[in-house]
Amino acid sequence: MRDLGVGFRYLLRGQKWVGQHGRWLGFGLLPGLVTLVLYAGALVGLGYGADDLVAWVTPFADDWTSPWIGIFRGTLTALVFVFGLFLAVITFTAVTLLVGQPFYESLSEEVDRSEGGEVPESGLPLWRDLWISARDSLRVLLRVAFYGLLLFACGFIPVVGQTVVPVIGFCVSGFFLTEELAAVALQRRGVELKERLRLLRGRRAAVLGFGVPLTLAFLVPFVAVFLMPGAVAGATLMARDLCGETSGDGDDDRNRAVDGHPAATTRPAVDGPART
């Protein structure tokens, strides 16, 4: 439970940081608004077309009697929309970060600068950073799609599918949402996707404490737009501790890794091979 609280404190610290640096919050709204409009249109379209899609893929149920055909297809329609919402929550961050890449990198650098110490830079041209970000986001999306399909199938299990599966779904969403946000700071430090996932798995409770509340908040319209700058700031603070860097604000989390133990003295994978 303590580790979950540590992760949640990073989220709160990130929101507090942008609250104290208001101009970063203002500039951060535009990428989120653009992405929100695109996703809202896609979800509205899915809402209107999900029943037709389900009817098209289940022609074998055309001869079923009422109420079974209605229950069967109604359940499938709801699951299709939930699956679409699940993917929207996960990919929203990746798309928003891609749209606002220059801004969010600058914001992350400013967080590093305000915490003191070195401010890592990728040293790559913008197009290269965008390519790496898009490539890694696609890899994450494939992982998410795999888990999403697995959870979608498990949704048909009576009771478990309506109770346990949604909880697991939010945990999966929270984990990968945190990865996307932390990637802004970790990519500047040369930490590859495989190493990022290893670091986050090693701090799974703290990662869920950060990502699950944020996932739930992102389900509320417009909330994701306003929380994105603070989420990037909070994930940068988490990334600093994952890499063994200390904070300069005297916070209770200073000099500690996200699991409550002393921070490491070296950064993982920062001095590894050049990225391709």
N, C-alpha and C positions, 0 to 999 in steps of 0.2 A: 504493500500500500504506500510506503514511503517513496518508492521509486516512481509510482504513478503521480504522486504529488510533486516530485521534482520536475517531471515532464510538464505538468500543468503550470508550474511556476515559470518555466521558460516561455510558455505561451503568454502568460500575463505580463512578464517582463518585456516581451516584444511589443505588446500593445501599449505598455507604459512608455516604451522608448519612442514610438512614433507619436504618442500623445505629447511628448516633450519636444519633438522635432516636427511641428505641424506641417511644414512645407512638404516633407516626404510623404505624409498621409495624403495631402492634396494631389500631388503628382501621381501617386499610386492608384488613384481611382479610375483613370482613363482606361488602362489595359483591362481591368476587371469589368468595367462597364461594357466595353466592346465584346468581350467574351461572353458576358451574361446575356446580351441580346441574341447572340448566335445560338447559345445553348437553350434559351427560352423558346426560340422558334422551333428548334429541333424537338424539344420535349412536347410542345403543343402538337406538333405534327405526329409524334409517336402516340400521344393520347388519343388523337382522332383516328389513327390508322391501326392501332394495336389489335382491335377486334377483327378487322378485315384480314390482318396478317395471320392471326390465330386460326380463323376460319379457312384460310388458304392452305395452311400447313396441316390441318386436321380434317381432310375430306372424309376420312373413315367414320367420323362422328355425325355426318349429315343425317343418317337414318336413325340416330338415337332418339329416344322418346324424352319428353319433358318430365321432370325438371333436370334430368341428368346431363343433357347436352348443354343447358345453360350453366349449370354448376361447373362442368368440366372446362368449357371455353371461357367462362368468367374468371375462373381461377388462373388459367393460362394467361389471359389478358392482363390480369393484375401482376403476375410474375414477370411478364415481358416488360411492363412499365417500370416495375421495381428494378429489374436488371438494367434497363436504360438509365434510370436515375442513379443506380450504383456506378455505372460507367461514367455518367456525367460528373458525379462528385469527384471521382478519381482523376479524370482527364481535364477537368476544369482548371486545376492548378497548373498542369503541364502546359496547356494551351495559353493560359494567362501569363505564365512565366516566359513562354516563347515570344508572345506578343510584346511583353514589356521587359525583355531581356536586358537592354542597356540600363533602364531605370533600376531594376531590381539588383543588378550587379553593383551599381553605384550606391544603392541603399545599403547593401550588405557590406561594402567597403567602408561606408560611413559608420556602421555599427562597430566594425573592427577598429576603426580609428578612434571612436569614442571610448572603447574599452582599453585602449593603450596597447603598446607593443607593435609588432610587425603587421602590416596590411598586405596580405598576399595578393598577387596579381597573376593571372594566367599567362600573360605575355603573348597571347595569341590574338590575331585579328578578329574583329567582330564576327565575320562570316564563319570563321572556324569555331568560335564559341557557340554560335547558333547551331552549326552542324552537329557538334558534340552533344549539345543539349537536346536537339531533336532526336538524334540517334538513341541516346540513353532513355528518353521519354518513351520512344517506341518499344524499347526492350522492356521497360516497366509495364507499359500497356499490355504487352503480350502476357506477362506474368499475371496481371490483374484479370485479363480476359479468361485465362485458364482457371483461376480461383473463382471468378464470377460464374462461369459455366458449371463448375463443380457444385457451387452453392445453389445455383439455379436448379440443378438436378435433385439436390438434397431437399429442396423446398417442397417436393412432393411427398416426403416422409411425414405421415400424420404426427401432429403435435410438435415433433422436433423441428419440422420445416417451418413452423410458425413461431417458434420460440428461440431455440438455440441457433438456428441458421442465421436469422437477422443479426444476432449479437456477434457471431463470428464474422459476418459480412462487414459490420462496422469496424471491427478490429483490423480486418484486412485493409479496409479503406483507410483507416487511420495510420497504419504502418506505411503504406505506399505514399500517402499524402505527405507524411513527414519526410520521406525520402526525397520527394520532388522538391520540397521547400529547402531542405538542408543541402541539396545538390548545388544551389546557387553559391553557397560559401565553400563547400567541399570541392567543387569543380575548379574554383580559383586556386585551391591548394594542391591540385593535381591528383586528387583522390578519385580513382576510377570507380565505375558503377559497382563492380564486384566487391571492391573493398568497402564502399559505402554501405552496401547491404550487410556485409559482415560486421561492420561497426554498429549498425543499428540493431541487428539481431542480438548482439552482445549487450545491448541496453534496452531490450524489448519493452519492459514495463514502463520505463521513462518515455520511450517513443510512443507507446499507446496513450500514456497520460497527456502527451502533447497532441497527438493526432486524432484520437477518438472524439474529444470535445470539439475540436475544430471541424471534424467531419459532420457532427450533429449540427453545429452552428451553420455550416455551409448549406444545409437543407432548407434554411429559411431564406426566402428571396431577398436579394440585395445584401445580406449579411456578409457573404463571401467577398463581395467587392470591397467593403469597408475593412474587413479583417485581413486582407491579403498583405498589405505593407507590414503590419505588425506581426503577421505569421512569418514572413521572410526574416524580419528582425529577430524574432524569437528563435527561429531555426538556426540563424547565424550564431546566436549565443550558445545554442546546444552544440553546434558544429565545433566551436572553439574549444569546448570542454572535451568533446570526443577526440579532438586532435591534441589534447594535453596543454592547451593554452589557458592562461589565467585571465580572469575578468578584472577590470579596474574600478569597479563601482562599490566594492566593499560589501556586496550582497552576501547572503548566507551561502550561496552556491560557489563562492569564490574558492579557487584552488581545488575544486572537487570535480570529479567526473560525474556524469549524470546518474550513476548508480550509488552516489554517496561516498565513494572511496577517493583517495587522493588522486589528483590528475597525473597522467603520465608525463614524463619529461620530454618525450619525443612525439612527433606527429607521424601517424602511419601513412606510408605511401607517398608523402609529399615529395620526397627526393627519388621517387621511383623512375622507371623508364619514361621517356617522353611519350605523350599520347599520340595516337594515330587516328 
